[in-house]
Amino acid sequence: MTRSDTRKTRSDTRQNGHDERTDEASVAVLFAGDDLADGPTVADLSGEERFDVTRSGDFIEAADTVDEHTVDCVVTTVSEDGFDGIAFLESVRQEHTELPVVVVAESIDGELARRAVDADATALVPTNEPDAVEAVVDSVDSNVTTYDREAGTRMPISDLTVKAERRLKERALDEAPIGITISDATDPEEPMIYMNDSFEEITGYPPDEVIGANHRFLQGPETDPEKVAEVSEAIKEKQGIQTVLRNYTRDGSEFWNQISISPILDEHGDISHFVGFQMDVTERKQAQQELVAERESLDRVLDRVNGLVSDVTSALVRAESRDEVEQLITERLGTGGEYTAAWLGRYDETAGRVDITEQAGARTVETEMVDLDDDGDGVRTLRETIDRQAVHRLDDASDLLGVAGGGTCVLVPLTYRSTTYGVVGVLDEGNLLDSRERVVLESLGRSVGVSINDVLTKRTITTDTVLNIGVELSDDDLFLPDLAAELGARFDHEATIADEHGSEVVTVVSTDFDDTEALAEQAMRHEDVVSVEPLVETDDETVVQFRLSSSPLVEVLSEAGSRVTKLHADSRTLEVEFRVGTEQAARRVLDALRAEYDRVELVAYHEDEPQQTANGFREELRSQLTDRQLTALRKAHVSGYFEWPRRAEGKQLAESMDIVPSTYHQHLQAAKRKLVDAFFER
């Protein structure tokens, strides 16, 4: 009768209102271990009316229960991170050699099966077997009735009839979840004399095709001859062996076969048979191979960029101008040996183009300028690189750059926060877009962008002449003039702070408008306004913080290494003053502003006496402060925190930065300490 037949019979007898087993004595079952996700569980076994189930998840407690001779059978579990039922079985067998012990495991491999056989497990049941619960119940039913609990012995299997003994052994072997074969060791060809159902499932070979044959039929063109020789040598020396071979199924498909071969001795101590265990471990082997390939790929990337990061960092430290930064970086990328060539293009946002200013290496870029309004795959990819500030790859750079022979080109944006200063193109013959190498190149692009921004800023504050520029801006999209017109108010600049993540801009202004609720309600109707927060309210003025999703004005000035020094907004225009170091920078800013706004009128353009010491001091101190420290200090200053009585409290300023007061005071205290240290040249 099959297991399904047994299950059906039980079901039928219970539906008829009677279970024949209820007339028999109850069976004391110890469940040693953890409930497994796919069962069988304690609840499943307790559902059997004949079973009296005791649960113990503690190894020592379960062993003591067995030693007390109070159980007829043990069901123990094996889980990867939990109870080790095989170890428990081995412990039980030291004193209780005949006690029925059924092992239930989440997964069964050759090693676990070998240990279970060595420890004389009564049965080994995988949880993924469709009838796992019934298999456990059947194993208990089949063995517990022959066990004498008080005597501690079990009826030898030889006491069964010859037919019953044979059927029991065949059933145990046939239903094993791994492939099992038996070979005749007395025959020089060592032919198979038995194979179970799992072996046929793994290999596809039915018994009538392979019984009487040697296992060599599983080998094929890619089977490792050295490992085959090791197996042959072990068999020749009458020794056991475990290894993994590439074998082939009946239809020619490859699979990785974990085999374990053990000799069986006859009554004279001679080897009469070999028993073999087979398990398809293809998925595990493939995972191992993928891991090896991943490591090899990582090694190639490391070899490729070895020294590149340190060399680029050194070049950025040495460079004193933007031209030098761009020249050193291009030369290092193009001639360092990692890539075939490199080029660098400056991004001109006003003109909508990229000018190729530097190139180095074995390939020549013929194009001098790329118009971003042109069509074509290469230009579109270049636009995406600039707009998204992300690395992109061109499979063929010939159309974009006029490079003879084409080739792969990786486009790396040179960025600082929301500003893109240009693009570096790395040329090579191979595939340059390994995910890890992409991260390295993106990081280098950001480092170069920061360096360019630093040298532009340094030039502005250390030049012998400083140009003060004043402009009046008019445009329908200007937020502050629109708000001033709607409220009948005016706004004056106090501070502008770029978000530390580069995605938003915080503008702090003072105003004569005293209804903060109406101001906030009206401001939030504007598309670019993310939040509005009053910082200080007095009889004369209110200090308000606007968080904006973007500010073209701040972006234009940041690209030139400048910032707003004065700003006034009324219902008509936005008056802005800023400072730059060269006439070229001034022209670039004015061109960019004219491209952005409807009307840009130049109202001031004059040189000031150099203020190198004061500005240099401020910029040096600014470089020492973190973004959070600088923000905390600025907000405290413009909000009257340092006045007495204070116009704003730390709690209010902390809320404006979305941090707790203690954290705000830590940032503020650190900033004040650095300010005092710098003043006294500590």
Backbone hydrogen bonds, N-H to C=O, Kabsch-Sander energy under -0.5 kcal/mol:
donor,donor_aa,acceptor,acceptor_aa,energy
6,T,2,T,-2.6
7,R,3,R,-2.6
8,K,4,S,-2.3
9,T,5,D,-2.5
10,R,6,T,-2.5
11,S,7,R,-2.3
12,D,8,K,-2.6
13,T,9,T,-2.6
14,R,10,R,-2.2
15,Q,11,S,-2.3
16,N,12,D,-1.6
17,G,14,R,-1.8
18,H,13,T,-2.4
20,E,18,H,-0.5
22,T,19,D,-1.9
23,D,20,E,-1.3
24,E,21,R,-1.8
27,V,50,R,-2.9
28,A,26,S,-0.5
29,V,27,V,-0.8
29,V,52,D,-2.0
30,L,73,C,-2.6
31,F,29,V,-0.6
31,F,54,T,-3.6
32,A,30,L,-0.9
32,A,75,V,-2.2
33,G,31,F,-0.7
33,G,56,S,-2.0
36,L,40,P,-0.6
39,G,36,L,-1.6
45,L,41,T,-1.9
46,S,42,V,-2.6
47,G,43,A,-1.1
48,E,45,L,-1.7
49,E,47,G,-0.7
51,F,48,E,-1.6
52,D,27,V,-3.5
53,V,51,F,-0.7
54,T,29,V,-2.9
56,S,31,F,-2.4
62,A,58,D,-2.5
63,A,59,F,-2.1
64,D,60,I,-2.4
65,T,61,E,-1.9
66,V,62,A,-1.9
67,D,63,A,-2.2
68,E,64,D,-1.4
69,H,66,V,-1.9
70,T,65,T,-1.1
72,D,28,A,-3.0
73,C,28,A,-1.6
74,V,100,P,-2.3
75,V,30,L,-2.9
76,T,74,V,-0.5
76,T,102,V,-2.6
77,T,32,A,-1.7
78,V,104,V,-2.3
79,S,83,F,-1.8
82,G,79,S,-0.7
85,G,77,T,-0.8
85,G,83,F,-1.0
88,F,84,D,-1.8
89,L,85,G,-2.6
90,E,86,I,-2.7
91,S,87,A,-1.9
92,V,88,F,-2.6
93,R,89,L,-2.4
94,Q,90,E,-0.6
94,Q,91,S,-0.9
95,E,92,V,-1.5
96,H,92,V,-3.0
97,T,95,E,-0.6
98,E,152,G,-0.5
102,V,74,V,-3.0
103,V,101,V,-0.5
103,V,123,A,-2.9
104,V,76,T,-2.9
105,A,125,V,-2.1
106,E,78,V,-1.7
113,A,109,D,-2.4
114,R,110,G,-2.3
115,R,111,E,-2.3
116,A,112,L,-2.3
117,V,113,A,-2.4
118,D,114,R,-2.8
119,A,115,R,-2.1
120,D,117,V,-1.5
121,A,116,A,-2.3
122,T,101,V,-2.2
123,A,101,V,-1.0
125,V,103,V,-3.1
127,T,105,A,-2.4
129,E,126,P,-1.3
132,A,129,E,-1.5
135,A,131,D,-2.4
136,V,132,A,-2.1
137,V,133,V,-2.5
138,D,134,E,-2.9
139,S,135,A,-2.1
140,V,136,V,-2.3
141,D,137,V,-2.8
142,S,138,D,-2.7
143,N,139,S,-1.0
143,N,140,V,-0.7
144,V,140,V,-2.9
145,T,141,D,-0.6
146,T,143,N,-1.1
147,Y,144,V,-1.6
148,D,146,T,-0.5
148,D,153,T,-2.5
149,R,147,Y,-0.8
152,G,148,D,-2.3
153,T,148,D,-0.8
155,M,146,T,-2.0
159,D,156,P,-2.0
160,L,157,I,-1.7
165,E,161,T,-3.1
166,R,162,V,-2.4
167,R,163,K,-2.4
168,L,164,A,-2.4
169,K,165,E,-2.4
170,E,166,R,-2.7
171,R,167,R,-2.4
172,A,168,L,-2.2
173,L,169,K,-2.4
174,D,170,E,-3.5
175,E,171,R,-2.1
176,A,173,L,-1.0
179,G,278,Q,-2.2
181,T,276,G,-2.3
182,I,194,Y,-2.1
183,S,274,F,-2.8
184,D,191,P,-2.4
185,A,183,S,-0.8
185,A,272,S,-1.9
186,T,272,S,-0.8
187,D,184,D,-0.7
190,E,187,D,-2.0
192,M,213,A,-2.3
193,I,182,I,-3.3
194,Y,182,I,-1.3
196,N,180,I,-1.9
197,D,174,D,-0.6
200,E,196,N,-1.3
201,E,197,D,-2.2
202,I,198,S,-2.2
203,T,199,F,-2.5
204,G,200,E,-2.7
209,E,206,P,-1.5
210,V,206,P,-0.8
210,V,207,P,-0.9
211,I,207,P,-2.6
212,G,192,M,-2.4
213,A,210,V,-2.5
217,F,214,N,-1.4
218,L,215,H,-2.2
219,Q,216,R,-1.9
223,T,220,G,-1.5
228,V,224,D,-1.9
229,A,225,P,-2.2
230,E,226,E,-1.8
231,V,227,K,-2.2
232,S,228,V,-2.5
233,E,229,A,-2.5
234,A,230,E,-2.2
235,I,231,V,-2.3
236,K,232,S,-2.5
237,E,233,E,-2.2
238,K,235,I,-1.4
239,Q,234,A,-3.3
241,I,261,I,-1.9
243,T,259,I,-2.1
245,L,257,N,-2.5
247,N,245,L,-0.8
247,N,255,F,-2.9
248,Y,218,L,-2.2
249,T,253,S,-2.6
250,R,203,T,-2.9
252,G,249,T,-1.8
255,F,247,N,-2.3
257,N,245,L,-3.3
257,N,255,F,-0.6
258,Q,256,W,-0.6
258,Q,279,M,-3.1
259,I,243,T,-2.5
259,I,257,N,-0.8
260,S,277,F,-2.0
261,I,241,I,-3.0
262,S,275,V,-2.5
264,I,273,H,-2.9
266,D,270,D,-3.1
269,G,266,D,-2.0
272,S,264,I,-2.9
272,S,270,D,-0.6
273,H,264,I,-1.4
274,F,183,S,-1.9
275,V,262,S,-2.8
276,G,181,T,-3.0
277,F,260,S,-2.7
278,Q,179,G,-2.7
279,M,258,Q,-1.3
281,V,256,W,-2.6
281,V,279,M,-0.8
285,K,281,V,-2.7
286,Q,282,T,-3.0
287,A,283,E,-2.2
288,Q,284,R,-2.1
289,Q,285,K,-2.7
290,E,286,Q,-2.6
291,L,287,A,-2.0
292,V,288,Q,-2.3
293,A,289,Q,-2.7
294,E,290,E,-2.4
295,R,291,L,-2.3
296,E,292,V,-2.5
297,S,293,A,-2.5
298,L,294,E,-2.4
299,D,295,R,-2.4
300,R,296,E,-2.1
301,V,297,S,-2.1
302,L,298,L,-2.7
303,D,299,D,-2.6
304,R,300,R,-2.1
305,V,301,V,-2.4
306,N,302,L,-0.8
308,L,305,V,-1.7
309,V,305,V,-0.9
311,D,307,G,-2.3
312,V,308,L,-2.6
313,T,309,V,-2.5
314,S,310,S,-2.3
315,A,311,D,-2.2
316,L,312,V,-2.4
317,V,313,T,-1.8
318,R,314,S,-1.8
319,A,315,A,-2.1
325,V,321,S,-2.3
326,E,322,R,-2.6
327,Q,323,D,-2.3
328,L,324,E,-2.5
329,I,325,V,-2.2
330,T,326,E,-2.0
331,E,327,Q,-2.1
332,R,328,L,-2.3
333,L,329,I,-2.3
334,G,330,T,-2.4
335,T,331,E,-2.0
336,G,332,R,-0.9
339,Y,333,L,-0.5
340,T,427,L,-1.7
341,A,427,L,-1.6
342,A,360,A,-2.9
343,W,425,G,-2.1
344,L,358,E,-2.8
345,G,423,V,-3.0
346,R,355,D,-2.7
347,Y,421,Y,-1.9
348,D,346,R,-0.6
348,D,353,R,-2.9
349,E,347,Y,-0.8
352,G,348,D,-1.4
353,R,348,D,-1.8
354,V,370,V,-2.2
355,D,346,R,-2.4
356,I,354,V,-0.6
356,I,368,E,-2.4
357,T,344,L,-2.2
357,T,355,D,-0.7
358,E,344,L,-1.7
360,A,342,A,-2.8
362,A,340,T,-2.4
366,E,364,T,-0.6
366,E,401,L,-1.0
367,T,401,L,-2.1
370,V,354,V,-2.7
371,D,369,M,-0.5
372,L,352,G,-2.1
372,L,370,V,-0.6
374,D,371,D,-1.7
380,R,376,G,-2.2
381,T,377,D,-2.3
382,L,378,G,-2.1
383,R,379,V,-2.6
384,E,380,R,-2.3
385,T,381,T,-2.1
386,I,382,L,-1.9
387,D,383,R,-3.2
388,R,384,E,-2.6
389,Q,385,T,-0.7
390,A,385,T,-0.9
392,H,411,L,-1.7
394,L,409,C,-3.5
395,D,393,R,-0.5
397,A,407,G,-1.7
401,L,397,A,-2.5
402,G,398,S,-2.1
403,V,397,A,-0.6
404,A,402,G,-0.5
406,G,403,V,-1.8
408,T,428,D,-1.5
409,C,394,L,-2.6
410,V,426,V,-2.5
411,L,392,H,-3.2
411,L,409,C,-0.5
412,V,410,V,-0.6
412,V,424,V,-3.1
414,L,422,G,-2.9
415,T,413,P,-0.8
416,Y,419,T,-2.7
419,T,416,Y,-2.5
421,Y,414,L,-2.9
421,Y,419,T,-0.6
422,G,414,L,-1.0
423,V,345,G,-2.5
424,V,412,V,-2.9
425,G,343,W,-2.9
426,V,410,V,-2.6
426,V,424,V,-0.5
427,L,341,A,-2.8
427,L,425,G,-0.6
428,D,408,T,-2.3
432,L,430,G,-0.7
438,R,434,D,-2.5
439,V,435,S,-1.5
440,V,436,R,-1.8
441,L,437,E,-2.5
442,E,438,R,-2.5
443,S,439,V,-2.3
444,L,440,V,-2.2
445,G,441,L,-2.4
446,R,442,E,-2.1
447,S,443,S,-2.2
448,V,444,L,-2.6
449,G,445,G,-2.1
450,V,446,R,-2.5
451,S,447,S,-2.1
452,I,448,V,-2.6
453,N,449,G,-2.3
454,D,450,V,-2.4
455,V,451,S,-2.4
456,L,452,I,-2.1
457,T,453,N,-2.3
458,K,454,D,-3.0
459,R,455,V,-2.1
460,T,456,L,-1.5
461,I,457,T,-1.7
462,T,458,K,-1.7
463,T,459,R,-1.1
466,V,608,D,-1.0
467,L,580,V,-2.6
468,N,466,V,-0.6
468,N,606,H,-3.1
469,I,467,L,-0.6
469,I,578,F,-3.1
470,G,604,A,-2.8
471,V,576,V,-2.8
472,E,601,E,-2.4
473,L,574,L,-2.6
474,S,599,R,-2.1
478,L,475,D,-1.4
479,F,477,D,-0.6
482,D,478,L,-1.3
483,L,479,F,-2.6
484,A,480,L,-2.9
485,A,481,P,-2.5
486,E,482,D,-2.2
487,L,483,L,-2.0
488,G,484,A,-1.7
489,A,484,A,-1.9
491,F,569,A,-2.4
492,D,510,S,-2.3
493,H,567,L,-2.8
494,E,508,V,-2.4
495,A,508,V,-2.0
497,I,506,V,-3.4
499,D,504,E,-3.0
502,G,499,D,-1.9
505,V,548,L,-2.4
506,V,497,I,-3.4
507,T,505,V,-0.5
507,T,546,F,-2.9
508,V,495,A,-3.2
509,V,507,T,-0.5
509,V,544,V,-2.4
510,S,492,D,-2.4
511,T,542,T,-2.1
512,D,490,R,-0.7
516,T,514,D,-1.1
519,L,515,D,-2.3
520,A,516,T,-2.7
521,E,517,E,-2.4
522,Q,518,A,-2.3
523,A,519,L,-2.6
524,M,520,A,-2.2
525,R,522,Q,-1.1
526,H,523,A,-2.0
529,V,526,H,-1.1
530,V,528,D,-0.5
530,V,547,R,-3.5
531,S,547,R,-1.3
533,E,545,Q,-2.4
535,L,543,V,-3.5
536,V,543,V,-1.5
538,T,541,E,-2.3
542,T,511,T,-2.4
543,V,536,V,-2.6
544,V,509,V,-2.9
544,V,542,T,-0.6
545,Q,533,E,-2.7
546,F,507,T,-3.0
546,F,544,V,-0.5
547,R,531,S,-2.5
548,L,505,V,-3.4
548,L,546,F,-0.6
549,S,528,D,-2.9
555,E,551,S,-2.3
556,V,552,P,-2.5
557,L,553,L,-2.2
558,S,554,V,-2.5
559,E,555,E,-1.9
560,A,556,V,-1.0
561,G,558,S,-1.5
562,S,557,L,-3.1
565,T,577,E,-2.9
566,K,577,E,-1.5
568,H,575,E,-2.5
569,A,491,F,-2.9
570,D,573,T,-2.0
574,L,473,L,-2.0
575,E,568,H,-3.3
575,E,573,T,-0.5
576,V,471,V,-2.8
576,V,574,L,-0.5
577,E,566,K,-2.7
578,F,469,I,-2.4
579,R,563,R,-0.7
580,V,467,L,-2.1
586,A,582,T,-2.0
587,R,583,E,-2.7
588,R,584,Q,-2.2
589,V,585,A,-2.3
590,L,586,A,-2.5
591,D,587,R,-2.8
592,A,588,R,-2.1
593,L,589,V,-2.5
594,R,590,L,-2.4
595,A,591,D,-1.7
596,E,592,A,-1.0
597,Y,593,L,-2.6
599,R,474,S,-2.1
601,E,472,E,-2.5
602,L,600,V,-0.5
603,V,470,G,-2.7
603,V,601,E,-0.6
604,A,470,G,-1.9
606,H,468,N,-1.9
608,D,466,V,-2.7
615,N,611,Q,-2.6
616,G,612,Q,-2.9
617,F,613,T,-2.4
618,R,614,A,-2.4
619,E,615,N,-3.0
620,E,616,G,-2.6
621,L,617,F,-2.4
622,R,618,R,-2.9
623,S,619,E,-2.1
624,Q,620,E,-0.9
624,Q,621,L,-0.8
625,L,621,L,-1.0
625,L,622,R,-0.6
630,L,626,T,-2.8
631,T,627,D,-2.4
632,A,628,R,-2.5
633,L,629,Q,-2.3
634,R,630,L,-2.6
635,K,631,T,-2.5
636,A,632,A,-2.0
637,H,633,L,-2.1
638,V,634,R,-2.8
639,S,635,K,-1.4
640,G,637,H,-1.2
641,Y,636,A,-2.4
642,F,636,A,-0.7
643,E,640,G,-0.9
647,R,640,G,-2.0
653,L,649,E,-1.9
654,A,650,G,-2.8
655,E,651,K,-2.1
656,S,652,Q,-1.4
657,M,653,L,-1.0
657,M,654,A,-0.7
658,D,655,E,-1.0
659,I,654,A,-2.3
664,Y,660,V,-2.1
665,H,661,P,-2.7
666,Q,662,S,-1.6
667,H,663,T,-2.2
668,L,664,Y,-2.7
669,Q,665,H,-2.8
670,A,666,Q,-2.3
671,A,667,H,-2.1
672,K,668,L,-2.5
673,R,669,Q,-2.2
674,K,670,A,-2.1
675,L,671,A,-2.1
676,V,672,K,-2.4
677,D,673,R,-2.6
678,A,674,K,-2.4
679,F,675,L,-2.0
680,F,676,V,-2.1
681,E,678,A,-1.0
682,R,677,D,-2.9
